[in-house]
């Protein structure tokens, strides 16, 4: 993989948007050049306007604006075993955006996962978020085990021409426990 590509899968437009958001200024400055560069790199030059629109949608979202005012990391690499056992596999990946938010006692992480899926309506968005639930919980579990910080929220930020819609994983601790149980079942640990 080329630098900046590790862990990036999905459509060419989605990869262009993710690549640009890794470098885009949070102040919603002119992102036209970034959109053009990343769309061309992904072989979708004809999609520059769409890529730019999706970048702007992300930058205008509440979670990205919150990250802009906090300590944050883009394309945060995490690697950790998901359960406490010497035979547990290590999961590794890149989190699109993570930032520190106030927790009840100490700072906690908020994880943002950009989604460029075509969404028909709210029911479709909720169904897609449900399918991504364990993926997001895996990010949270790996982030907690890698950093020692509690993950407060995982937010799927669905991007479209109409803006961004944020969907939180409901009952994140239960989703994380489900991921750990799946790992134990698969590995026998």
Secondary structure, 3 states (H helix, E strand, C coil): CCCCCCCCCCCHHHHHHHHHHCCCCCCCCCCHHHHHHHHHHCCCHHHHHHHHHHHHHHHHCHHHHHHHCCCEEEEEEEEEECCCCCCCCEEEEEEEEEEEECCCCCCEEEEEEEECCCCCCHHHHHHHHHHHHHHHHHHHHHHHHHHCCCEEEEEEEEEECCEEEEEECCCHHHHHHHHHHHHHHHHCC
